[in-house]
C-alpha cells in the first residue's frame, strides 16, 4: 500500500495530466468548429493559439458568441494546469530522490515525481531490472537451443533502469 504522501503526489500529477488533456481536447474542438466555417487556425500553442482564435473571431460575431465560452474555459484550464505543474516542480526540488533523477538528461519534475511515487521504497528491489518488470516493462529475449539472450528494453525503460540503478543514492 502506498504512503499518504506518495498518493498525494500521484494525485497531483494525475490532476495536472487530466487538465492538460482537457486543454488539448478543448483546443481541438475549437479548431474543428472553426474549420466547419472555413476558418483555419494556424499552428501554435498557448497564447499564440488564443491570439489566432481571437483574431479570426473579429469578422464572425455570431460564431464568437458560441465559441468564446469554450476559449475562456480553455484559458482557465490552461492556467490551472500550469499552477499544478509549478507545484509539482516545487515539490520535486524539495525531494532528494527527485533531484537526483532530474539530473538525468530528459527527466523532468513530472517524470521524476511519477517514478519516485511509483517505486516509493527502492530497497524492495535487489536489481534495477526488477523495477522494469515490476512497472510492466520486459526485456527482449532471444532463445534458441542453448542460446538465451536478454536484450534491451525501450528507451523509456532505459531511463527507468538508469534511475533505479542509483537506488543506493536515493532516500525517498
JOKAHU-V67368 format. One record per backbone hydrogen bond with DSSP energy under -1.0 kcal/mol. NH is the residue of the N-H (numbers start at 0). CO is the residue of the C=O. If there is no record, write none. Layout:
# JOKAHU-V67368
[[NH,CO] [NH,CO]]
This chain:
# JOKAHU-V67368
[[6,2] [7,3] [8,4] [9,5] [10,6] [11,7] [12,8] [13,9] [14,10] [15,11] [16,12] [17,13] [18,14] [19,15] [20,16] [21,17] [22,18] [23,19] [24,20] [25,21] [26,22] [27,23] [28,24] [29,25] [30,26] [31,27] [32,28] [33,29] [34,30] [35,31] [37,34] [38,33] [47,44] [49,45] [50,46] [51,47] [52,48] [53,49] [54,50] [55,51] [56,52] [59,56] [63,59] [64,60] [65,61] [66,62] [67,63] [70,66] [71,67] [72,68] [73,69] [74,70] [75,71] [76,72] [77,73] [78,74] [79,75] [80,76] [81,77] [82,78] [83,79] [84,80] [85,81] [86,82] [87,83] [88,84] [89,85] [90,86] [91,87] [92,88] [98,94] [99,95] [100,96] [101,97] [103,100] [106,103] [111,107] [112,108] [113,109] [114,110] [115,111] [116,112] [117,113] [118,114] [119,115] [120,118] [123,120] [124,121] [131,127] [132,128] [133,129] [134,130] [135,131] [136,131] [139,151] [141,148] [143,146] [146,143] [148,141] [150,139] [157,153] [158,154] [159,155] [160,156] [161,157] [162,158] [163,159] [164,160] [166,163] [168,165]]
